[in-house]
Each structure stands twice: as C-alpha cells, then as structure tokens.
Amino acid sequence: MLRDHLGDAAVNVPTTEIPDEVVRANAPASDPMAREVGNFRHLSAEKARRVLGWEPRSTEEAILATADSLLGLAIS
C-alpha cells in the first residue's frame, strides 16, 4: 500500500514482519508497551459515532495520511 502510494519515497519500507516474541525479547524491561505487543483489544467507536456524529477514516486513508505527514516532517 505504501509503495503504491509513495512510489520512490517508499523504497526503504520494510517488507518483513518481526515476530511478537522477538520484539518483546529485545524491548527494555522497563518498557510497559512491550507487554502489549501481540495483544489485541477490541474497542468500539460506536459512542463517538452516535453522540458526536464522528466518522473515522478508513485504515488505508489513516496509514497513507500518516506516511505523508512523516515524509513532510523529514523534508522540512
């Protein structure tokens, strides 16, 4: 997805996946996020939709907007 959208700017985007166990084993013991790697939380945005009328971006749109933003920061 990133390579299709970003073209040459995505030449260094990794294509391999690091197993959760490897991430946890290499994280500092003091890192509380290391315990969360691989844990999936099922959350709902239903209340924000219902009460606020909020509509979240699609996953693809959010990832591509983040990539564009990071590239903009790297350039400036």
Sine and cosine of phi, psi and omega as CSV:
sin_phi,cos_phi,sin_psi,cos_psi,sin_omega,cos_omega
0.00,0.00,-0.74,0.67,-0.01,-1.00
-0.91,0.41,-0.65,0.76,0.00,-1.00
-0.90,0.43,-0.63,0.78,0.03,-1.00
-0.90,0.44,-0.65,0.76,-0.07,-1.00
-0.99,0.16,-0.64,0.77,-0.14,-0.99
-0.99,-0.15,-0.22,0.97,0.01,-1.00
0.86,0.50,-0.78,-0.62,-0.06,-1.00
-0.89,0.46,-0.43,0.90,0.00,-1.00
-0.93,0.38,-0.26,0.97,-0.03,-1.00
-0.97,-0.24,0.27,0.96,-0.06,-1.00
-0.86,0.50,-0.48,0.88,-0.02,-1.00
-0.99,-0.17,0.20,0.98,0.04,-1.00
-0.93,0.37,0.83,-0.56,-0.03,-1.00
-0.91,0.41,0.50,-0.87,0.00,-1.00
-0.90,-0.43,-0.02,1.00,0.01,-1.00
-0.98,-0.22,0.37,-0.93,0.01,-1.00
-0.92,-0.39,0.72,-0.70,0.02,-1.00
-1.00,-0.03,0.81,-0.59,0.01,-1.00
-0.87,0.49,0.55,-0.84,-0.01,-1.00
-0.81,0.59,-0.65,0.76,-0.04,-1.00
-0.88,0.48,-0.61,0.79,-0.01,-1.00
-0.93,0.35,-0.67,0.75,0.03,-1.00
-0.88,0.48,-0.75,0.67,0.00,-1.00
-0.89,0.46,-0.66,0.75,-0.04,-1.00
-0.92,0.40,-0.48,0.88,-0.05,-1.00
-0.99,-0.15,-0.03,1.00,0.02,-1.00
-0.99,0.13,0.55,-0.83,0.08,-1.00
-0.86,0.51,0.60,-0.80,-0.02,-1.00
-0.86,0.51,-0.43,0.90,-0.02,-1.00
-0.99,0.12,-0.03,1.00,-0.05,-1.00
-1.00,0.09,0.95,-0.30,-0.03,-1.00
-0.92,0.39,-0.37,0.93,0.00,-1.00
-0.96,0.30,-0.40,0.92,-0.01,-1.00
-0.86,0.50,-0.58,0.82,0.02,-1.00
-0.92,0.39,-0.38,0.92,-0.07,-1.00
-1.00,0.03,-0.23,0.97,-0.02,-1.00
-0.86,0.51,0.80,-0.60,0.02,-1.00
1.00,0.04,-0.17,0.99,0.05,-1.00
-1.00,0.03,0.79,-0.61,-0.01,-1.00
-0.97,-0.26,0.78,-0.63,0.04,-1.00
-0.95,-0.33,0.74,-0.67,0.00,-1.00
-0.99,-0.14,0.97,-0.25,-0.04,-1.00
-0.92,-0.40,0.31,-0.95,-0.02,-1.00
-0.79,-0.61,0.62,-0.79,0.09,-1.00
-0.97,-0.23,0.25,0.97,-0.09,-1.00
-0.85,0.53,-0.66,0.75,-0.02,-1.00
-0.91,0.41,-0.65,0.76,0.04,-1.00
-0.90,0.44,-0.61,0.79,0.05,-1.00
-0.91,0.42,-0.75,0.66,-0.08,-1.00
-0.93,0.37,-0.76,0.65,-0.11,-0.99
-0.99,0.16,-0.67,0.74,-0.10,-0.99
-0.98,-0.19,-0.20,0.98,-0.06,-1.00
0.95,0.32,0.40,0.92,-0.06,-1.00
-0.98,0.22,0.67,-0.75,0.11,-0.99
-0.84,-0.54,0.91,-0.42,-0.03,-1.00
-0.95,0.32,0.37,-0.93,0.10,-1.00
-0.94,0.35,0.35,-0.94,0.12,-0.99
-0.94,0.34,0.35,-0.94,0.02,-1.00
-0.84,0.54,-0.72,0.70,-0.02,-1.00
-0.87,0.49,-0.72,0.69,-0.01,-1.00
-0.88,0.47,-0.66,0.75,-0.01,-1.00
-0.91,0.41,-0.68,0.73,0.00,-1.00
-0.90,0.43,-0.71,0.70,-0.03,-1.00
-0.92,0.38,-0.61,0.79,0.05,-1.00
-0.91,0.41,-0.62,0.78,0.05,-1.00
-0.90,0.44,-0.70,0.71,0.01,-1.00
-0.88,0.48,-0.70,0.71,0.02,-1.00
-0.87,0.49,-0.66,0.75,0.00,-1.00
-0.91,0.42,-0.69,0.72,0.01,-1.00
-0.90,0.43,-0.64,0.77,0.05,-1.00
-0.90,0.44,-0.64,0.77,0.04,-1.00
-0.88,0.47,-0.61,0.79,0.04,-1.00
-0.94,0.35,-0.60,0.80,-0.02,-1.00
-0.94,0.34,-0.52,0.86,-0.04,-1.00
-0.98,0.18,-0.59,0.80,-0.08,-1.00
-0.99,0.14,0.00,0.00,0.00,0.00
